[in-house]
Amino acid sequence: MSIPQPSEQPRQALPIAVTDEIIDRARGCLLAAACGDALGVPYEFAAVPENPEMIGGGLGPYAPAEWSDDTQMSVCIAQVAASGISLLTPAAEDRVGEKFLGWLQDGATDVGTQTRAVLTRATELGRRNDVSDRLHQAAREYSEDTDRAAGNGALMRTAPVGIAYLGSRELTAQAAQEIARLTHWDRLVDESCILWSEAIRVAVTTGQIDIRSGFDLIIPESRDYWAKALDDAESGNIIPHRNGFTVVALQCAWSTVWSVRNLAGEEAVREGIIQAVRLGSDTDTIATVAGALLGAAYGESAVPAQWANDVHGWPGLTGKQLADLAEQTVRAQGRTLVAE
């Protein structure tokens, strides 16, 4: 990847003024992602009605308006980021890894095939290495043993990564890759997470949506590939039933965000998330990914009130508490700008 190595990259993000608008958008990022998750839960790999609702059920099964593994894993990351420790430190990666493993044992109600395999393998490796080292080893092994290592299970949890380094494109990109590689060791996964995390960062800081803003953060050889993938998404040339693949998942999420480009505020958030669910197949993940970017652009104030009031999930959080975690992340990381 064309991401600066620790010795080359700036050790400090540029300070930004944390305005009320930025806080609203950061809160909206995690909250809208969770609402998309809960709206998609009942219809994962099932028929989707014209007007989807947060009725629960799904593969969990889940209570009405309960979020699934997409948000559960995002919470693990956000809790570490909100503590003030840089996600780019070995200690932070170990903490995130420990939370992933604890979640698998005690809180996971629905786990993707690749994520479960990697977390299980890391547990089997025991305590011979640090947690993040074991996860990296397990992820590499999985990638070496299959040609299907580019699942969407890392892309689905980019929301907290996108708000962790609002003052640095480079640190956002590196964090996107490093956190993804705790479970997914694949170039296309790296790149999808970098592009989406950077788009979230741009949306939170500017209120603008620009998925191509991170092209220079991926290797030159990949840029034409992603340019075509995004062009296809905007023209509707996508294959939704393959959206377990990280590239198609990003295409599906982007196609729904693109479809509401002439809308704004609550209408854009609501219609974009509904359109994501209507694409079918991995409905909760696509709506989570799309919701994160829409929420990052339009803010908590644009999330439909009923959704925001009802959504909840592991580990016993309400929607407001999840949004609080996003705010804590922005404020804590603003005080901890050095990537140790």
C-alpha positions as CSV (number, residue, x, y, z in Angstrom):
1,M,0.0,0.0,0.0
2,S,1.1,3.6,-0.6
3,I,0.6,4.5,3.0
4,P,3.5,6.2,4.8
5,Q,5.4,4.0,7.2
6,P,5.6,5.2,10.8
7,S,9.0,6.7,10.3
8,E,7.8,8.6,7.3
9,Q,4.4,9.8,8.2
10,P,3.6,12.9,10.3
11,R,3.5,11.9,14.0
12,Q,0.8,14.5,14.7
13,A,-2.5,15.2,13.0
14,L,-3.3,18.8,12.2
15,P,-5.4,20.3,14.9
16,I,-9.0,21.1,13.9
17,A,-11.6,23.2,15.5
18,V,-14.2,20.8,17.0
19,T,-17.3,22.7,16.2
20,D,-20.9,21.9,17.1
21,E,-21.4,20.9,13.4
22,I,-18.5,18.5,13.5
23,I,-19.7,16.9,16.7
24,D,-23.2,16.5,15.2
25,R,-21.8,14.8,12.1
26,A,-19.5,12.5,14.1
27,R,-22.4,11.5,16.3
28,G,-24.5,11.0,13.2
29,C,-21.9,8.7,11.6
30,L,-22.1,6.0,14.2
31,L,-25.8,6.5,14.9
32,A,-27.0,6.4,11.3
33,A,-24.7,3.3,10.7
34,A,-26.4,1.5,13.6
35,C,-29.9,2.5,12.3
36,G,-29.0,1.1,8.9
37,D,-27.8,-2.1,10.6
38,A,-31.0,-2.5,12.6
39,L,-33.2,-1.7,9.5
40,G,-31.3,-4.3,7.5
41,V,-31.3,-7.0,10.1
42,P,-34.7,-8.6,9.4
43,Y,-34.0,-9.0,5.7
44,E,-30.5,-10.3,5.5
45,F,-30.4,-12.8,2.6
46,A,-34.2,-12.7,2.6
47,A,-37.0,-10.9,0.7
48,V,-37.2,-7.2,1.3
49,P,-40.6,-5.4,1.3
50,E,-41.1,-2.0,-0.2
51,N,-41.1,-0.4,3.2
52,P,-38.6,-2.2,5.4
53,E,-39.0,-1.8,9.2
54,M,-36.9,-2.4,12.3
55,I,-38.8,-5.5,13.2
56,G,-35.9,-7.7,14.4
57,G,-35.5,-11.3,13.7
58,G,-32.9,-12.0,11.0
59,L,-30.0,-14.3,11.6
60,G,-29.5,-13.4,15.3
61,P,-32.3,-13.5,15.9
62,Y,-32.6,-9.9,17.1
63,A,-35.1,-7.8,19.0
64,P,-36.9,-5.1,17.1
65,A,-34.5,-2.2,16.4
66,E,-31.5,-4.2,17.6
67,W,-28.2,-3.8,15.8
68,S,-26.1,-6.7,14.7
69,D,-22.4,-7.7,14.5
70,D,-21.6,-4.7,12.1
71,T,-22.3,-2.2,14.9
72,Q,-21.1,-4.6,17.7
73,M,-17.6,-4.7,16.2
74,S,-17.7,-1.0,15.6
75,V,-18.4,-0.5,19.3
76,C,-15.3,-2.5,20.2
77,I,-13.2,-0.1,18.1
78,A,-14.9,3.0,19.3
79,Q,-14.5,2.1,22.9
80,V,-10.8,2.0,22.5
81,A,-10.6,5.1,20.4
82,A,-12.8,7.0,22.9
83,S,-10.4,6.1,25.7
84,G,-7.9,8.5,24.1
85,I,-5.3,5.9,23.0
86,S,-4.3,6.2,19.3
87,L,-5.6,3.3,17.2
88,L,-2.1,3.1,15.6
89,T,-0.4,2.0,18.8
90,P,0.3,-1.7,19.4
91,A,-1.5,-1.3,22.8
92,A,-4.6,0.0,21.0
93,E,-4.6,-2.8,18.5
94,D,-4.2,-5.4,21.3
95,R,-7.1,-3.8,23.1
96,V,-9.3,-3.9,20.0
97,G,-8.3,-7.5,19.4
98,E,-9.1,-8.4,23.0
99,K,-12.5,-6.8,22.6
100,F,-13.1,-8.7,19.4
101,L,-12.2,-12.0,21.1
102,G,-14.3,-11.2,24.2
103,W,-17.2,-10.2,21.9
104,L,-17.0,-13.6,20.1
105,Q,-17.2,-15.4,23.4
106,D,-19.8,-13.4,25.2
107,G,-21.8,-11.1,23.0
108,A,-21.7,-12.2,19.4
109,T,-25.2,-13.2,18.1
110,D,-24.2,-13.4,14.4
111,V,-20.7,-13.5,13.0
112,G,-19.5,-13.5,9.4
113,T,-17.7,-16.7,8.2
114,Q,-14.3,-15.1,7.7
115,T,-14.4,-13.1,10.9
116,R,-15.4,-16.1,13.0
117,A,-12.6,-18.3,11.4
118,V,-9.9,-15.7,12.1
119,L,-11.0,-15.0,15.6
120,T,-11.3,-18.7,16.4
121,R,-7.9,-19.4,15.0
122,A,-6.3,-16.5,17.0
123,T,-7.8,-18.0,20.1
124,E,-6.3,-21.4,19.3
125,L,-2.9,-19.8,18.9
126,G,-2.9,-19.1,22.6
127,R,-0.7,-16.6,24.3
128,R,2.5,-17.1,22.4
129,N,2.2,-13.6,20.9
130,D,0.3,-10.4,21.6
131,V,-3.3,-10.5,20.7
132,S,-2.9,-8.3,17.6
133,D,0.0,-10.5,16.4
134,R,-2.1,-13.6,16.8
135,L,-5.0,-12.0,14.8
136,H,-2.6,-10.9,12.1
137,Q,-1.2,-14.4,11.8
138,A,-4.7,-15.9,11.7
139,A,-5.8,-13.4,9.1
140,R,-2.8,-14.1,6.9
141,E,-3.3,-17.8,7.2
142,Y,-6.9,-17.5,6.2
143,S,-5.9,-15.4,3.2
144,E,-3.3,-17.9,2.1
145,D,-5.7,-20.8,2.3
146,T,-8.6,-19.3,0.2
147,D,-9.3,-17.0,-2.7
148,R,-12.3,-15.6,-0.8
149,A,-10.5,-13.5,1.8
150,A,-11.9,-10.2,0.6
151,G,-15.1,-10.3,2.6
152,N,-17.0,-7.2,3.7
153,G,-16.5,-7.7,7.5
154,A,-13.8,-5.0,7.8
155,L,-15.6,-2.4,5.6
156,M,-18.7,-2.7,7.8
157,R,-16.8,-1.4,10.9
158,T,-15.1,1.7,9.3
159,A,-17.3,4.3,11.0
160,P,-15.2,4.7,14.2
161,V,-12.0,4.7,12.2
162,G,-13.3,7.5,10.0
163,I,-13.8,9.8,12.9
164,A,-10.7,8.9,14.9
165,Y,-8.2,11.2,13.0
166,L,-10.2,14.1,11.7
167,G,-7.1,16.2,11.2
168,S,-5.1,13.7,9.2
169,R,-5.7,11.9,5.9
170,E,-2.6,9.8,6.3
171,L,-3.3,8.6,9.9
172,T,-6.9,7.8,8.9
173,A,-5.7,5.7,6.0
174,Q,-3.2,3.8,8.1
175,A,-5.7,3.2,10.8
176,A,-8.2,1.9,8.3
177,Q,-5.6,-0.6,7.0
178,E,-4.3,-1.7,10.4
179,I,-7.8,-2.2,12.0
180,A,-9.0,-4.1,8.9
181,R,-6.0,-6.4,9.1
182,L,-7.0,-7.6,12.5
183,T,-9.4,-9.9,10.7
184,H,-8.9,-9.4,6.9
185,W,-5.6,-9.6,5.1
186,D,-6.3,-8.6,1.6
187,R,-5.3,-5.6,-0.6
188,L,-8.9,-5.0,-1.8
189,V,-10.1,-4.9,1.8
190,D,-7.3,-2.5,2.7
191,E,-8.3,-0.2,-0.2
192,S,-12.1,-0.3,0.4
193,C,-11.6,0.5,4.0
194,I,-9.2,3.4,3.2
195,L,-11.5,4.9,0.7
196,W,-14.6,4.7,2.9
197,S,-12.8,5.8,6.1
198,E,-11.4,8.9,4.3
199,A,-14.8,9.7,2.8
200,I,-16.2,9.6,6.3
201,R,-13.4,11.9,7.6
202,V,-14.1,14.4,4.8
203,A,-17.8,14.3,5.4
204,V,-17.5,14.9,9.1
205,T,-15.0,17.8,8.7
206,T,-16.7,19.5,5.7
207,G,-20.2,18.2,5.3
208,Q,-19.4,17.1,1.8
209,I,-19.5,13.6,0.3
210,D,-16.6,12.6,-1.9
211,I,-15.7,8.9,-2.2
212,R,-12.8,9.7,-4.6
213,S,-11.0,12.0,-2.2
214,G,-8.9,9.1,-1.0
215,F,-7.6,7.9,-4.4
216,D,-4.1,9.2,-3.7
217,L,-4.0,7.1,-0.5
218,I,-4.1,3.8,-2.4
219,I,-1.4,2.5,-4.8
220,P,-1.4,4.0,-8.3
221,E,-2.0,0.6,-9.9
222,S,-5.3,0.3,-8.1
223,R,-6.8,3.6,-9.0
224,D,-8.2,2.7,-12.4
225,Y,-9.8,-0.4,-10.9
226,W,-11.6,1.6,-8.2
227,A,-12.5,4.4,-10.6
228,K,-14.3,1.9,-12.8
229,A,-15.9,0.3,-9.8
230,L,-17.3,3.6,-8.7
231,D,-18.4,4.6,-12.2
232,D,-20.3,1.2,-12.4
233,A,-21.9,1.9,-9.0
234,E,-23.1,5.3,-10.1
235,S,-24.5,3.9,-13.4
236,G,-26.3,1.0,-11.5
237,N,-24.0,-1.6,-13.0
238,I,-23.7,-3.6,-9.7
239,I,-24.4,-7.2,-8.7
240,P,-26.1,-7.0,-5.2
241,H,-26.2,-10.7,-4.6
242,R,-22.4,-10.6,-4.5
243,N,-22.2,-7.9,-1.9
244,G,-20.4,-10.2,0.6
245,F,-17.3,-9.2,-1.4
246,T,-15.8,-6.0,-0.1
247,V,-15.7,-4.3,-3.5
248,V,-19.3,-5.1,-4.4
249,A,-20.3,-4.1,-0.8
250,L,-18.6,-0.7,-1.3
251,Q,-20.3,-0.4,-4.8
252,C,-23.7,-1.1,-3.3
253,A,-23.3,1.3,-0.5
254,W,-22.0,4.0,-2.8
255,S,-24.8,3.5,-5.3
256,T,-27.3,4.2,-2.6
257,V,-25.5,7.3,-1.3
258,W,-25.2,8.4,-5.0
259,S,-28.9,7.8,-5.5
260,V,-29.9,10.5,-2.9
261,R,-27.3,13.0,-4.0
262,N,-30.1,15.5,-4.8
263,L,-31.6,15.1,-1.4
264,A,-30.4,16.5,1.9
265,G,-30.8,16.1,5.6
266,E,-33.2,13.6,7.1
267,E,-34.7,12.8,3.7
268,A,-31.2,11.8,2.3
269,V,-30.4,9.7,5.4
270,R,-33.7,7.9,5.4
271,E,-34.0,7.3,1.7
272,G,-30.4,6.3,1.3
273,I,-30.5,3.7,4.1
274,I,-33.8,2.3,2.8
275,Q,-32.4,2.0,-0.7
276,A,-29.4,0.2,0.7
277,V,-31.7,-2.4,2.4
278,R,-33.8,-2.8,-0.8
279,L,-30.7,-3.9,-2.7
280,G,-31.0,-7.2,-0.7
281,S,-28.5,-9.9,0.2
282,D,-26.3,-8.7,3.0
283,T,-28.8,-5.9,3.8
284,D,-27.5,-5.0,7.3
285,T,-23.9,-4.5,6.2
286,I,-24.7,-2.5,3.1
287,A,-27.1,-0.2,5.1
288,T,-24.5,0.1,7.9
289,V,-21.8,1.2,5.4
290,A,-24.1,3.6,3.6
291,G,-25.6,4.9,6.8
292,A,-22.1,5.8,8.2
293,L,-21.3,8.1,5.3
294,L,-24.8,9.6,5.1
295,G,-24.7,10.3,8.9
296,A,-21.2,11.7,8.6
297,A,-22.4,14.2,6.1
298,Y,-25.8,15.2,7.6
299,G,-25.4,14.6,11.3
300,E,-27.3,13.2,14.2
301,S,-29.9,15.9,13.7
302,A,-30.8,14.3,10.3
303,V,-31.3,10.8,11.6
304,P,-35.0,10.0,11.8
305,A,-36.1,10.5,15.4
306,Q,-38.0,7.2,15.6
307,W,-35.0,5.3,14.4
308,A,-32.7,7.1,16.8
309,N,-35.0,6.6,19.7
310,D,-35.5,2.9,19.1
311,V,-32.1,1.6,18.0
312,H,-30.1,-0.3,20.5
313,G,-27.8,-3.3,21.0
314,W,-24.8,-5.0,22.5
315,P,-23.3,-4.3,24.9
316,G,-26.5,-2.7,26.3
317,L,-26.3,0.7,24.6
318,T,-29.0,3.0,23.3
319,G,-28.7,5.0,20.2
320,K,-27.9,8.1,22.2
321,Q,-25.1,6.3,24.1
322,L,-23.6,5.1,20.8
323,A,-23.6,8.7,19.5
324,D,-22.0,9.8,22.8
325,L,-19.3,7.3,22.2
326,A,-18.7,8.9,18.8
327,E,-18.4,12.3,20.4
328,Q,-16.0,11.0,23.1
329,T,-13.9,9.5,20.3
330,V,-13.5,12.9,18.5
331,R,-12.8,14.8,21.7
332,A,-10.4,12.2,23.1
333,Q,-8.5,11.8,19.8
334,G,-8.3,15.5,19.5
335,R,-6.3,15.5,22.7
336,T,-4.2,12.5,21.6
337,L,-3.0,13.6,18.2
338,V,0.4,11.8,18.3
339,A,0.5,8.4,16.7
340,E,2.9,6.7,19.1
